[in-house]
Amino acid sequence: MHATDEQKKAIERFSSLDDIPAEERRYKCHTCHHIVDEEPCPVCGETKLQLMCPVDHCHCPHDIVESLEYCPLCGAPICPECGSHDVSQISRITGYLSDVTGWNAAKQQELKDRAHYDIG
């Protein structure tokens, strides 16, 4: 991952998302798609917000990358080019493409643990 200085500092400061002080937390609202600094969402009132990783900058300009990396802080899939968490990970299983966000935690961990080979 080509981490920015800000992303590197966040990785050094926190060992997990739980270590982020309440006053520094940001949240993603999946109802209105805003990034907010407080719960509930002041835009739409949604109470179930996702705590954002401080490494996440939300906007990946890359269309398709051949591989993913995983955030050293929160473990989420990230773009290896820019470090954004705004990625969709897909996998081909018996000829079908599938978004892995619908998989259970065990199956997602199995995907992370798979060996990857570069056949060039």
NORRA-V787588 format. One record per residue. N is the residue number from 0. SS is DSSP state (hx for helix, st for strand, lp for the rest). PSI is psi in radians with two decimals (* if undefined). OMEGA is omega as a letter, one per 30 degrees, with the letter a starting at -180 (* if undefined). Layout:
n = [N N]
ss = [SS SS]
psi = [PSI PSI]
omega = [OMEGA OMEGA]
This chain:
n = [0 1 2 3 4 5 6 7 8 9 10 11 12 13 14 15 16 17 18 19 20 21 22 23 24 25 26 27 28 29 30 31 32 33 34 35 36 37 38 39 40 41 42 43 44 45 46 47 48 49 50 51 52 53 54 55 56 57 58 59 60 61 62 63 64 65 66 67 68 69 70 71 72 73 74 75 76 77 78 79 80 81 82 83 84 85 86 87 88 89 90 91 92 93 94 95 96 97 98 99 100 101 102 103 104 105 106 107 108 109 110 111 112 113 114 115 116 117 118 119]
ss = [lp lp lp lp hx hx hx hx hx hx hx hx hx lp lp lp hx hx hx lp lp hx hx hx lp lp st st lp lp lp lp lp lp st st lp lp lp lp lp lp lp lp lp lp lp lp lp st st lp lp lp lp lp lp lp lp lp lp lp lp lp lp lp lp st st st lp lp lp lp lp lp st st st lp lp lp lp lp lp lp lp lp lp st st st st lp lp st st st st hx hx hx lp lp hx hx hx hx hx hx hx hx hx lp lp lp lp lp lp lp]
psi = [2.37 1.35 2.47 2.95 -0.69 -0.72 -0.73 -0.71 -0.69 -0.71 -0.67 -0.63 -0.62 2.48 -0.30 2.97 -0.50 -0.34 -0.16 2.13 2.56 -0.65 -0.21 -0.01 2.52 2.66 2.60 2.27 2.07 -0.03 -0.93 -0.04 0.43 2.72 2.15 2.82 0.05 2.77 2.49 3.02 2.14 -0.23 -0.85 -0.15 0.01 2.34 -0.33 1.57 2.63 2.17 2.21 2.49 2.36 -0.24 -0.44 2.19 0.09 -0.41 1.91 2.10 -0.05 2.36 -0.99 2.30 2.61 -0.41 2.88 2.76 3.07 2.42 2.25 -0.27 -0.85 -0.20 0.02 2.67 2.46 2.77 2.21 -0.27 -0.75 -0.17 0.06 2.51 -0.03 1.16 2.69 2.15 2.22 2.73 2.56 2.11 2.09 0.80 -0.09 2.46 2.42 2.37 2.18 -0.07 -0.37 -0.09 2.70 2.92 -0.68 -0.74 -0.65 -0.68 -0.68 -0.71 -0.73 -0.60 -0.18 2.53 2.41 2.37 2.51 1.90 1.74 *]
omega = [l a l l l l l l l l l a a l l l l a a l a a l a l a l l a l a l l l a a a l f a a a a l l a a a l l a l a l a l l a l a a a a l a a l l a a l a a l a l a l a a a l a l a a l a l l l l a l a l a l a l l l l a a a l l l l l a a l a a l a a *]
